[in-house]
Amino acid sequence: MTETYRKTPLQLSHGCVVMSMSPDLLGDGLSRMRRDLLELVASSGARGVVLDFSAIEVLDATEFAEVRGTISVVGMMGAKCVVSSLQPGVVGTLVDLGVDISDLVGARDLDDAFVRVGAAARDSVNGEPD
Amino acid sequence: MTAGSKGGRIRFGGPFHPFPTLPMTTYSETTTSTHQSDPDALKVLYGLSDEDLAHVRSAGEFLLPDIAKLVDQWYDWLQLLPEYEEFFTDGEILRHVKDFQLDYWSSFFTGTVDATYVEDRRRVGETHARIGLPLQTYFAGMNGFLTLMAQALSAGSPDAPHGRAEVERALNRLVHLDTGIVVDAYTQMVSHTIQQQNRMLMEMSTPVTQIWRGILMLPLVGIIDSKRANDVMSATLGQIASTRARVFILDISGVAVVDTAVANHLIQITQATRLMGCESIISGISPAIAQTVVELGIDVGSIRTTATLRDALADSFSRVGVEFSGSH
């Protein structure tokens, strides 16, 4: 178990769990990532989760469905989930293909994501970004 | 394991073509099909045999000595057309064009259709396209010259080549081949110009501007179709990523018609910007547009809309934390 934790890029920051999505961990890796993420959310009692997409330039349909699933599971555990730093190309094609994205919360960058995750996170952020 | 290792899936996004579903070939150069500039293929296309070319040469032996007279006659005919006033009034130009025409017919009567021959005709087409000479006039002109040549041949001179019918048919074929090359070059030139204008129009139609730190604005003018909406979205998302804007004002006061399709495009754009952490404000909603949208039963949901650009600006300034003293 400790080994898998080391492989999944998870960090606790500002009272939130930050998961850096990396191209290598998408696909089959996602289900393992999700398990690790949920365990950390449960054990840390974090109220917010930030999925950082800054390294993702391509996302396929199944991967996006997986991400969606992760977001709703995090929601069921009582934490708010924010997707951060999505690339324009990814967003553009999601909309182009008619994927419903209206219920997702997006953030420009990590600072913005911490603000959007909500009160639980905001309390520990020192001041507003910018 | 990499995400790219699985086949058969729809990919979202990509490093080089952010919008792979867009027709990327829209602005590509017009492709040249094989028989447009290959002399041999052209000869086959117009049924021009070596025998025909020999006929053309024999006609040339008869016609070329007096070709200047024919060209003059042709200009007499041309003077009757309204286009003459527009293109040939300058004496200098007229002399130049006449010289050019003499060269043209000398090359025509050599009866050698090779790469240079085709290239010369293409240049004629490009010139006509550049000066905007109507194709109609060009066709009529070629037809006129063909008639003049036939008249000269039938004048009954003892030097006239034998088998007039065959000679005329050969001349016809070669003139048509010339016409085909010229028209092809003409239309290519015109469509090239249209492509350039399209590209310019696209760049001019999406002026996403940063008007304040964290605030982007795009005044939309004209008609929104799905291609334009795509252009707008890609320009906007790119700017949001590079400026990390918090607010995007989309001013639609200059948009001609807002129907279901346009409303859907606008909703999609706002959803996309929101996913990048940038709130959209749609400003310039006129009473007519508001009424149409409600009548069409379009759910604008949580999209922030304002009647005037001023309200949108005030709203965005308060969102990025800029305070003004006094009322706005």
Interface residues (C-beta under 8 A of the other chain):
Chain A: P23 D24 L26 G27 D28 G29 E57 V58 L59 D60 A61 T62 E63 F64 V83 S84 L86 Q87 P88 G89 V90 V91 G92 T93 L94 V95 D96 L97 V99 I101 S102 L104 G106 A107 R108 D109 D112 A113 R116 E128 D130
Chain B: M1 T2 A3 G4 S5 K6 R9 I10 R11 F12 G13 G14 P15 H17 P18 F19 P20 T21 L22 R213 G214 N230 M233 S234 L237 G238 I240 A241 R244 A245 R246 Q268 I269 Q271 A272 R274 L275 M276 G277 C278 G301 V320 G321
